[in-house]
Amino acid sequence: MNKFRFLVFILLLSCKQTVYKQKIEGTELAISLLEHYILADSLHLRGYISPKLKAYKYYELEFTSDSLSFPPPYGYEWKNETALNDEIGNDTYFGDSASKSHVKHQIINAKDQVKKFKLTSFENRKAEMEFQKDSSWYVFYLPIFNEDSSAAYMQYDHYHGGFGEGNAAIYIKQAGEWEYHEFIPGWIN
Protein backbone atom coordinates (compact mmCIF):
# COMPACT_ATOMS: atom_id res chain seq x y z
CA MET A 1 0.00 0.00 0.00
CA ASN A 2 2.86 2.37 0.79
CA LYS A 3 4.39 1.67 -2.60
CA PHE A 4 1.11 2.66 -4.26
CA ARG A 5 0.97 5.94 -2.29
CA PHE A 6 4.57 6.65 -3.20
CA LEU A 7 3.88 6.05 -6.92
CA VAL A 8 0.80 8.29 -6.83
CA PHE A 9 2.84 11.00 -5.10
CA ILE A 10 5.60 10.79 -7.76
CA LEU A 11 2.99 10.88 -10.54
CA LEU A 12 1.31 13.97 -9.10
CA LEU A 13 4.65 15.68 -8.62
CA SER A 14 5.69 15.03 -12.23
CA CYS A 15 2.33 16.32 -13.52
CA LYS A 16 2.74 19.53 -11.55
CA GLN A 17 6.22 20.08 -13.03
CA THR A 18 4.85 19.52 -16.57
CA VAL A 19 2.08 22.10 -16.05
CA TYR A 20 4.61 24.58 -14.65
CA LYS A 21 6.91 24.02 -17.65
CA GLN A 22 4.01 24.62 -20.05
CA LYS A 23 3.21 27.91 -18.29
CA ILE A 24 6.84 29.03 -18.63
CA GLU A 25 6.89 28.10 -22.33
CA GLY A 26 3.60 29.98 -22.81
CA THR A 27 5.08 33.07 -21.18
CA GLU A 28 8.15 32.89 -23.39
CA LEU A 29 6.00 32.39 -26.50
CA ALA A 30 3.78 35.38 -25.69
CA ILE A 31 6.75 37.66 -25.03
CA SER A 32 8.50 36.45 -28.17
CA LEU A 33 5.40 37.14 -30.27
CA LEU A 34 4.93 40.61 -28.80
CA GLU A 35 8.56 41.48 -29.41
CA HIS A 36 8.29 40.17 -32.99
CA TYR A 37 5.20 42.38 -33.51
CA ILE A 38 6.98 45.43 -32.06
CA LEU A 39 10.07 44.95 -34.22
CA ALA A 40 8.14 44.05 -37.39
CA ASP A 41 6.19 47.33 -37.24
CA SER A 42 9.22 49.30 -35.89
CA LEU A 43 7.11 50.48 -32.99
CA HIS A 44 10.17 50.68 -30.74
CA LEU A 45 11.47 53.51 -32.96
CA ARG A 46 8.27 55.53 -32.59
CA GLY A 47 7.86 55.60 -28.84
CA TYR A 48 8.62 54.16 -25.45
CA ILE A 49 7.49 50.54 -25.02
CA SER A 50 6.00 49.95 -21.59
CA PRO A 51 7.46 46.75 -20.11
CA LYS A 52 4.20 46.08 -18.27
CA LEU A 53 1.31 44.50 -20.14
CA LYS A 54 -2.34 45.46 -19.73
CA ALA A 55 -5.00 42.94 -18.85
CA TYR A 56 -8.31 42.59 -20.64
CA LYS A 57 -11.54 42.88 -18.72
CA TYR A 58 -14.29 40.36 -19.34
CA TYR A 59 -17.93 41.37 -19.78
CA GLU A 60 -21.01 39.20 -20.16
CA LEU A 61 -23.26 39.89 -23.12
CA GLU A 62 -26.59 41.35 -22.07
CA PHE A 63 -29.62 41.66 -24.31
CA THR A 64 -32.65 43.94 -24.40
CA SER A 65 -36.18 42.59 -24.65
CA ASP A 66 -35.83 43.11 -28.44
CA SER A 67 -32.83 40.72 -28.50
CA LEU A 68 -30.35 43.55 -29.14
CA SER A 69 -27.09 43.35 -27.23
CA PHE A 70 -25.98 46.16 -24.97
CA PRO A 71 -22.61 47.68 -25.86
CA PRO A 72 -19.63 46.81 -23.66
CA PRO A 73 -18.50 49.19 -20.93
CA TYR A 74 -16.38 52.12 -22.13
CA GLY A 75 -12.81 51.18 -23.03
CA TYR A 76 -10.95 49.09 -25.58
CA GLU A 77 -9.84 46.58 -22.93
CA TRP A 78 -13.32 45.07 -22.49
CA LYS A 79 -13.58 41.76 -24.35
CA ASN A 80 -15.48 38.51 -24.49
CA GLU A 81 -15.32 35.52 -26.81
CA THR A 82 -18.09 36.84 -29.09
CA ALA A 83 -16.85 40.42 -29.26
CA LEU A 84 -13.37 39.26 -30.22
CA ASN A 85 -14.71 37.43 -33.29
CA ASP A 86 -16.87 40.44 -34.19
CA GLU A 87 -13.84 42.74 -33.93
CA ILE A 88 -11.73 40.47 -36.12
CA GLY A 89 -14.52 40.23 -38.68
CA ASN A 90 -14.49 36.45 -39.07
CA ASP A 91 -14.53 33.40 -36.88
CA THR A 92 -11.93 31.36 -38.75
CA TYR A 93 -9.35 31.25 -35.95
CA PHE A 94 -11.29 31.90 -32.75
CA GLY A 95 -14.85 30.84 -33.71
CA ASP A 96 -15.04 27.15 -32.81
CA SER A 97 -16.50 26.28 -29.41
CA ALA A 98 -13.18 25.05 -27.96
CA SER A 99 -11.42 28.30 -28.96
CA LYS A 100 -14.28 30.44 -27.64
CA SER A 101 -14.06 28.67 -24.30
CA HIS A 102 -10.26 29.07 -24.30
CA VAL A 103 -10.54 32.78 -25.18
CA LYS A 104 -13.07 33.34 -22.39
CA HIS A 105 -10.77 31.62 -19.90
CA GLN A 106 -7.78 33.76 -20.98
CA ILE A 107 -9.73 37.04 -20.71
CA ILE A 108 -11.19 36.17 -17.30
CA ASN A 109 -7.73 35.22 -15.97
CA ALA A 110 -5.81 38.03 -17.70
CA LYS A 111 -5.52 40.16 -14.56
CA ASP A 112 -3.66 37.36 -12.74
CA GLN A 113 -1.63 36.26 -15.77
CA VAL A 114 -0.40 39.73 -16.76
CA LYS A 115 1.63 39.93 -13.54
CA LYS A 116 3.91 37.17 -14.89
CA PHE A 117 4.83 39.07 -18.07
CA LYS A 118 7.37 41.80 -18.68
CA LEU A 119 8.83 43.02 -21.97
CA THR A 120 12.33 43.29 -20.51
CA SER A 121 14.32 43.51 -23.75
CA PHE A 122 12.81 46.93 -24.45
CA GLU A 123 13.57 48.45 -21.03
CA ASN A 124 17.24 48.95 -21.85
CA ARG A 125 16.36 50.83 -25.04
CA LYS A 126 14.70 53.70 -23.14
CA ALA A 127 17.95 55.66 -23.04
CA GLU A 128 18.34 55.32 -26.82
CA MET A 129 14.86 56.60 -27.59
CA GLU A 130 14.55 59.92 -29.36
CA PHE A 131 10.92 59.90 -28.34
CA GLN A 132 11.63 59.76 -24.64
CA LYS A 133 11.22 63.55 -24.44
CA ASP A 134 8.05 63.40 -26.52
CA SER A 135 5.09 61.98 -24.75
CA SER A 136 4.87 58.96 -27.02
CA TRP A 137 4.44 55.46 -25.64
CA TYR A 138 2.94 52.04 -26.34
CA VAL A 139 1.18 49.70 -23.95
CA PHE A 140 0.54 46.12 -25.07
CA TYR A 141 -2.13 43.72 -23.90
CA LEU A 142 -1.61 40.08 -23.06
CA PRO A 143 -1.86 38.04 -26.30
CA ILE A 144 -4.94 35.85 -26.75
CA PHE A 145 -4.43 32.42 -28.33
CA ASN A 146 -6.94 30.10 -29.95
CA GLU A 147 -7.40 26.62 -28.47
CA ASP A 148 -4.60 24.89 -30.39
CA SER A 149 -2.25 27.93 -30.26
CA SER A 150 -2.13 28.24 -34.04
CA ALA A 151 -3.41 31.84 -33.98
CA ALA A 152 -2.73 34.77 -31.67
CA TYR A 153 -4.55 38.09 -31.26
CA MET A 154 -2.29 40.96 -30.14
CA GLN A 155 -3.45 44.44 -29.22
CA TYR A 156 -1.79 47.71 -28.18
CA ASP A 157 -2.65 51.27 -27.22
CA HIS A 158 -0.45 54.14 -28.44
CA TYR A 159 -0.45 57.62 -26.89
CA HIS A 160 1.26 60.71 -28.26
CA GLY A 161 0.84 64.35 -27.29
CA GLY A 162 -2.70 64.02 -25.95
CA PHE A 163 -3.92 61.77 -28.75
CA GLY A 164 -4.34 58.04 -28.68
CA GLU A 165 -5.08 55.02 -30.81
CA GLY A 166 -5.41 51.32 -30.35
CA ASN A 167 -4.86 48.62 -32.93
CA ALA A 168 -4.44 44.87 -33.07
CA ALA A 169 -3.08 42.12 -35.29
CA ILE A 170 -3.56 38.44 -35.88
CA TYR A 171 -0.52 36.19 -36.11
CA ILE A 172 -0.85 32.69 -37.59
CA LYS A 173 1.52 29.77 -37.07
CA GLN A 174 2.47 28.35 -40.48
CA ALA A 175 4.99 25.52 -40.86
CA GLY A 176 6.18 26.08 -37.27
CA GLU A 177 6.80 29.83 -37.76
CA TRP A 178 4.63 32.73 -36.61
CA GLU A 179 3.61 35.09 -39.44
CA TYR A 180 1.85 38.42 -39.42
CA HIS A 181 -1.59 37.73 -40.90
CA GLU A 182 -3.94 40.67 -40.50
CA PHE A 183 -4.08 44.25 -39.17
CA ILE A 184 -7.20 45.10 -37.14
CA PRO A 185 -7.95 48.79 -36.67
CA GLY A 186 -9.24 49.69 -33.24
CA TRP A 187 -9.93 53.12 -31.82
CA ILE A 188 -8.58 56.64 -32.29
CA ASN A 189 -9.18 59.97 -30.55
Residue frames as qw, qx, qy, qz and C-alpha x, y, z in Angstrom:
[[0.000, 0.884, 0.467, 0.000, 0.00, 0.00, 0.00],
 [0.307, -0.790, 0.104, 0.521, 2.86, 2.37, 0.79],
 [0.417, -0.087, 0.600, 0.677, 4.39, 1.67, -2.60],
 [0.191, 0.659, 0.647, 0.333, 1.11, 2.66, -4.26],
 [0.169, -0.934, -0.221, 0.224, 0.97, 5.94, -2.29],
 [0.426, -0.547, 0.349, 0.630, 4.57, 6.65, -3.20],
 [0.367, 0.209, 0.677, 0.604, 3.88, 6.05, -6.92],
 [0.056, 0.837, 0.523, 0.150, 0.80, 8.29, -6.83],
 [0.307, -0.851, -0.010, 0.426, 2.84, 11.00, -5.10],
 [0.423, -0.286, 0.520, 0.685, 5.60, 10.79, -7.76],
 [0.273, 0.491, 0.693, 0.452, 2.99, 10.88, -10.54],
 [0.064, -0.925, -0.372, 0.050, 1.31, 13.97, -9.10],
 [0.385, -0.713, 0.192, 0.554, 4.65, 15.68, -8.62],
 [0.403, -0.039, 0.615, 0.677, 5.69, 15.03, -12.23],
 [0.168, 0.707, 0.621, 0.294, 2.33, 16.32, -13.52],
 [0.196, -0.921, -0.176, 0.287, 2.74, 19.53, -11.55],
 [0.401, -0.501, 0.396, 0.657, 6.22, 20.08, -13.03],
 [0.347, 0.302, 0.693, 0.555, 4.85, 19.52, -16.57],
 [0.026, 0.875, 0.477, 0.083, 2.08, 22.10, -16.05],
 [0.320, -0.826, 0.058, 0.460, 4.61, 24.58, -14.65],
 [0.440, -0.198, 0.557, 0.676, 6.91, 24.02, -17.65],
 [0.254, 0.577, 0.656, 0.415, 4.01, 24.62, -20.05],
 [0.110, -0.940, -0.284, 0.156, 3.21, 27.91, -18.29],
 [0.386, -0.631, 0.306, 0.599, 6.84, 29.03, -18.63],
 [0.380, 0.106, 0.673, 0.626, 6.89, 28.10, -22.33],
 [0.122, 0.784, 0.582, 0.179, 3.60, 29.98, -22.81],
 [0.232, -0.892, -0.049, 0.386, 5.08, 33.07, -21.18],
 [0.402, -0.397, 0.505, 0.653, 8.15, 32.89, -23.39],
 [0.324, 0.404, 0.717, 0.467, 6.00, 32.39, -26.50],
 [0.022, 0.901, 0.433, -0.025, 3.78, 35.38, -25.69],
 [0.279, -0.811, 0.158, 0.489, 6.75, 37.66, -25.03],
 [0.435, -0.138, 0.641, 0.617, 8.50, 36.45, -28.17],
 [0.264, 0.610, 0.666, 0.339, 5.40, 37.14, -30.27],
 [0.080, -0.949, -0.238, 0.192, 4.93, 40.61, -28.80],
 [0.356, -0.647, 0.354, 0.574, 8.56, 41.48, -29.41],
 [0.413, 0.165, 0.706, 0.551, 8.29, 40.17, -32.99],
 [0.136, 0.818, 0.542, 0.133, 5.20, 42.38, -33.51],
 [0.225, -0.900, -0.009, 0.373, 6.98, 45.43, -32.06],
 [0.390, -0.442, 0.529, 0.611, 10.07, 44.95, -34.22],
 [0.403, 0.364, 0.730, 0.415, 8.14, 44.05, -37.39],
 [0.103, 0.878, 0.418, 0.208, 6.19, 47.33, -37.24],
 [0.447, 0.311, -0.203, 0.814, 9.22, 49.30, -35.89],
 [0.398, -0.816, -0.335, -0.251, 7.11, 50.48, -32.99],
 [0.702, -0.501, -0.139, 0.486, 10.17, 50.68, -30.74],
 [0.427, 0.097, 0.169, 0.883, 11.47, 53.51, -32.96],
 [0.123, -0.570, -0.378, -0.720, 8.27, 55.53, -32.59],
 [0.488, -0.656, 0.074, -0.571, 7.86, 55.60, -28.84],
 [0.180, -0.404, 0.798, -0.409, 8.62, 54.16, -25.45],
 [0.671, -0.125, -0.679, -0.272, 7.49, 50.54, -25.02],
 [0.566, -0.532, 0.358, -0.519, 6.00, 49.95, -21.59],
 [0.208, 0.279, -0.935, 0.066, 7.46, 46.75, -20.11],
 [0.328, 0.149, 0.777, -0.517, 4.20, 46.08, -18.27],
 [0.127, -0.229, -0.788, -0.557, 1.31, 44.50, -20.14],
 [0.474, -0.081, 0.181, -0.858, -2.34, 45.46, -19.73],
 [0.192, 0.158, 0.961, -0.117, -5.00, 42.94, -18.85],
 [0.296, -0.305, -0.571, -0.702, -8.31, 42.59, -20.64],
 [0.348, 0.030, 0.596, -0.723, -11.54, 42.88, -18.72],
 [0.042, -0.228, -0.931, -0.283, -14.29, 40.36, -19.34],
 [0.419, 0.115, 0.241, -0.868, -17.93, 41.37, -19.78],
 [0.347, 0.296, 0.889, -0.047, -21.01, 39.20, -20.16],
 [0.096, -0.203, -0.532, -0.816, -23.26, 39.89, -23.12],
 [0.207, 0.413, 0.657, -0.595, -26.59, 41.35, -22.07],
 [0.046, 0.298, 0.696, 0.652, -29.62, 41.66, -24.31],
 [0.346, 0.036, 0.160, -0.924, -32.65, 43.94, -24.40],
 [0.605, 0.261, 0.643, -0.390, -36.18, 42.59, -24.65],
 [0.656, 0.666, -0.076, -0.347, -35.83, 43.11, -28.44],
 [0.942, 0.001, 0.201, 0.267, -32.83, 40.72, -28.50],
 [0.413, 0.810, -0.200, 0.365, -30.35, 43.55, -29.14],
 [0.761, -0.223, -0.334, 0.510, -27.09, 43.35, -27.23],
 [0.244, -0.960, -0.012, 0.134, -25.98, 46.16, -24.97],
 [0.518, 0.711, -0.367, 0.303, -22.61, 47.68, -25.86],
 [0.742, -0.151, -0.447, 0.476, -19.63, 46.81, -23.66],
 [0.369, -0.837, -0.142, 0.379, -18.50, 49.19, -20.93],
 [0.304, 0.936, -0.175, -0.002, -16.38, 52.12, -22.13],
 [0.330, -0.694, 0.619, 0.159, -12.81, 51.18, -23.03],
 [0.636, 0.487, -0.536, -0.265, -10.95, 49.09, -25.58],
 [0.016, 0.372, -0.897, 0.238, -9.84, 46.58, -22.93],
 [0.660, 0.060, 0.525, -0.534, -13.32, 45.07, -22.49],
 [0.377, 0.281, -0.774, -0.423, -13.58, 41.76, -24.35],
 [0.750, -0.046, 0.577, -0.322, -15.48, 38.51, -24.49],
 [0.488, -0.061, 0.802, 0.338, -15.32, 35.52, -26.81],
 [0.437, 0.687, 0.575, 0.086, -18.09, 36.84, -29.09],
 [0.071, 0.966, -0.014, -0.248, -16.85, 40.42, -29.26],
 [0.389, -0.531, 0.597, 0.458, -13.37, 39.26, -30.22],
 [0.473, 0.252, 0.759, 0.370, -14.71, 37.43, -33.29],
 [0.248, 0.884, 0.394, -0.031, -16.87, 40.44, -34.19],
 [0.159, -0.880, 0.237, 0.380, -13.84, 42.74, -33.93],
 [0.428, -0.286, 0.718, 0.469, -11.73, 40.47, -36.12],
 [0.489, 0.428, -0.234, -0.723, -14.52, 40.23, -38.68],
 [0.755, 0.147, -0.569, -0.290, -14.49, 36.45, -39.07],
 [0.745, -0.479, 0.361, -0.292, -14.53, 33.40, -36.88],
 [0.792, 0.422, -0.441, 0.008, -11.93, 31.36, -38.75],
 [0.446, 0.375, -0.665, 0.467, -9.35, 31.25, -35.95],
 [0.058, -0.112, 0.666, -0.735, -11.29, 31.90, -32.75],
 [0.569, -0.075, -0.158, -0.804, -14.85, 30.84, -33.71],
 [0.641, -0.109, -0.751, -0.120, -15.04, 27.15, -32.81],
 [0.659, -0.672, -0.185, -0.281, -16.50, 26.28, -29.41],
 [0.836, -0.264, -0.180, 0.446, -13.18, 25.05, -27.96],
 [0.422, 0.273, -0.030, 0.864, -11.42, 28.30, -28.96],
 [0.286, -0.680, -0.171, -0.653, -14.28, 30.44, -27.64],
 [0.787, -0.583, -0.203, 0.002, -14.06, 28.67, -24.30],
 [0.750, -0.071, -0.091, 0.651, -10.26, 29.07, -24.30],
 [0.177, 0.506, 0.076, 0.841, -10.54, 32.78, -25.18],
 [0.513, -0.722, -0.198, -0.420, -13.07, 33.34, -22.39],
 [0.842, -0.427, -0.171, 0.282, -10.77, 31.62, -19.90],
 [0.593, 0.150, -0.033, 0.790, -7.78, 33.76, -20.98],
 [0.051, -0.621, -0.116, -0.773, -9.73, 37.04, -20.71],
 [0.668, -0.678, -0.207, -0.228, -11.19, 36.17, -17.30],
 [0.836, -0.409, -0.040, 0.364, -7.73, 35.22, -15.97],
 [0.528, 0.647, -0.025, 0.549, -5.81, 38.03, -17.70],
 [0.267, -0.882, 0.162, -0.353, -5.52, 40.16, -14.56],
 [0.798, -0.507, 0.321, 0.061, -3.66, 37.36, -12.74],
 [0.871, 0.223, 0.235, 0.368, -1.63, 36.26, -15.77],
 [0.358, 0.861, -0.027, 0.359, -0.40, 39.73, -16.76],
 [0.469, -0.833, 0.288, -0.049, 1.63, 39.93, -13.54],
 [0.851, -0.192, 0.406, 0.271, 3.91, 37.17, -14.89],
 [0.662, 0.540, 0.283, 0.436, 4.83, 39.07, -18.07],
 [0.188, -0.857, 0.093, 0.471, 7.37, 41.80, -18.68],
 [0.713, 0.663, 0.050, 0.222, 8.83, 43.02, -21.97],
 [0.603, -0.679, 0.136, 0.396, 12.33, 43.29, -20.51],
 [0.659, 0.101, 0.353, 0.656, 14.32, 43.51, -23.75],
 [0.197, 0.744, 0.300, 0.564, 12.81, 46.93, -24.45],
 [0.469, -0.849, -0.171, 0.174, 13.57, 48.45, -21.03],
 [0.616, -0.381, 0.216, 0.655, 17.24, 48.95, -21.85],
 [0.388, 0.407, 0.453, 0.692, 16.36, 50.83, -25.04],
 [0.121, -0.901, -0.396, 0.128, 14.70, 53.70, -23.14],
 [0.369, -0.679, 0.157, 0.615, 17.95, 55.66, -23.04],
 [0.354, -0.021, 0.622, 0.698, 18.34, 55.32, -26.82],
 [0.216, 0.679, 0.693, 0.109, 14.86, 56.60, -27.59],
 [0.137, 0.214, 0.157, 0.954, 14.55, 59.92, -29.36],
 [0.386, -0.536, -0.469, -0.586, 10.92, 59.90, -28.34],
 [0.484, -0.340, -0.657, 0.468, 11.63, 59.76, -24.64],
 [0.069, -0.188, -0.205, 0.958, 11.22, 63.55, -24.44],
 [0.441, -0.166, -0.424, -0.774, 8.05, 63.40, -26.52],
 [0.538, -0.088, 0.628, -0.555, 5.09, 61.98, -24.75],
 [0.731, 0.275, -0.442, -0.441, 4.87, 58.96, -27.02],
 [0.238, -0.317, 0.893, -0.212, 4.44, 55.46, -25.64],
 [0.653, 0.001, -0.620, -0.434, 2.94, 52.04, -26.34],
 [0.480, -0.235, 0.706, -0.465, 1.18, 49.70, -23.95],
 [0.452, 0.112, -0.799, -0.380, 0.54, 46.12, -25.07],
 [0.791, -0.235, 0.196, -0.530, -2.13, 43.72, -23.90],
 [0.513, -0.243, 0.823, -0.017, -1.61, 40.08, -23.06],
 [0.322, 0.198, -0.712, -0.592, -1.86, 38.04, -26.30],
 [0.756, 0.067, 0.423, -0.495, -4.94, 35.85, -26.75],
 [0.027, 0.280, -0.898, -0.337, -4.43, 32.42, -28.33],
 [0.779, -0.012, -0.296, -0.553, -6.94, 30.10, -29.95],
 [0.892, -0.336, 0.202, -0.225, -7.40, 26.62, -28.47],
 [0.951, 0.082, 0.090, 0.283, -4.60, 24.89, -30.39],
 [0.366, -0.742, 0.203, 0.523, -2.25, 27.93, -30.26],
 [0.581, 0.259, 0.518, 0.572, -2.13, 28.24, -34.04],
 [0.118, 0.719, 0.266, 0.631, -3.41, 31.84, -33.98],
 [0.397, -0.407, -0.421, 0.707, -2.73, 34.77, -31.67],
 [0.026, 0.882, 0.315, 0.348, -4.55, 38.09, -31.26],
 [0.532, -0.237, -0.233, 0.779, -2.29, 40.96, -30.14],
 [0.009, -0.893, -0.356, -0.276, -3.45, 44.44, -29.22],
 [0.478, -0.142, -0.236, 0.834, -1.79, 47.71, -28.18],
 [0.008, -0.951, -0.300, 0.070, -2.65, 51.27, -27.22],
 [0.559, 0.175, 0.041, 0.809, -0.45, 54.14, -28.44],
 [0.150, -0.918, -0.304, 0.204, -0.45, 57.62, -26.89],
 [0.535, 0.113, 0.130, 0.827, 1.26, 60.71, -28.26],
 [0.077, 0.069, -0.001, 0.995, 0.84, 64.35, -27.29],
 [0.400, 0.177, 0.387, -0.812, -2.70, 64.02, -25.95],
 [0.728, 0.247, -0.318, -0.555, -3.92, 61.77, -28.75],
 [0.470, -0.259, 0.835, -0.122, -4.34, 58.04, -28.68],
 [0.722, 0.261, -0.421, -0.483, -5.08, 55.02, -30.81],
 [0.599, -0.262, 0.741, -0.154, -5.41, 51.32, -30.35],
 [0.667, 0.413, -0.468, -0.407, -4.86, 48.62, -32.93],
 [0.771, -0.246, 0.577, -0.114, -4.44, 44.87, -33.07],
 [0.420, 0.494, -0.675, -0.351, -3.08, 42.12, -35.29],
 [0.960, -0.065, 0.199, -0.187, -3.56, 38.44, -35.88],
 [0.052, 0.593, -0.790, -0.146, -0.52, 36.19, -36.11],
 [0.955, 0.101, -0.024, -0.278, -0.85, 32.69, -37.59],
 [0.478, -0.493, 0.711, 0.149, 1.52, 29.77, -37.07],
 [0.821, 0.516, -0.106, -0.221, 2.47, 28.35, -40.48],
 [0.837, 0.331, -0.363, 0.241, 4.99, 25.52, -40.86],
 [0.733, -0.346, -0.341, 0.476, 6.18, 26.08, -37.27],
 [0.318, 0.031, -0.051, 0.946, 6.80, 29.83, -37.76],
 [0.061, 0.733, 0.520, -0.435, 4.63, 32.73, -36.61],
 [0.278, 0.240, 0.427, 0.826, 3.61, 35.09, -39.44],
 [0.190, 0.324, 0.219, -0.901, 1.85, 38.42, -39.42],
 [0.230, 0.380, 0.867, 0.226, -1.59, 37.73, -40.90],
 [0.008, -0.724, -0.525, -0.449, -3.94, 40.67, -40.50],
 [0.105, 0.085, -0.286, 0.949, -4.08, 44.25, -39.17],
 [0.211, -0.663, -0.714, -0.072, -7.20, 45.10, -37.14],
 [0.045, 0.453, -0.083, 0.886, -7.95, 48.79, -36.67],
 [0.321, -0.414, -0.751, 0.402, -9.24, 49.69, -33.24],
 [0.119, -0.903, -0.387, 0.145, -9.93, 53.12, -31.82],
 [0.451, 0.231, 0.015, 0.862, -8.58, 56.64, -32.29],
 [0.164, -0.887, -0.409, 0.140, -9.18, 59.97, -30.55]]
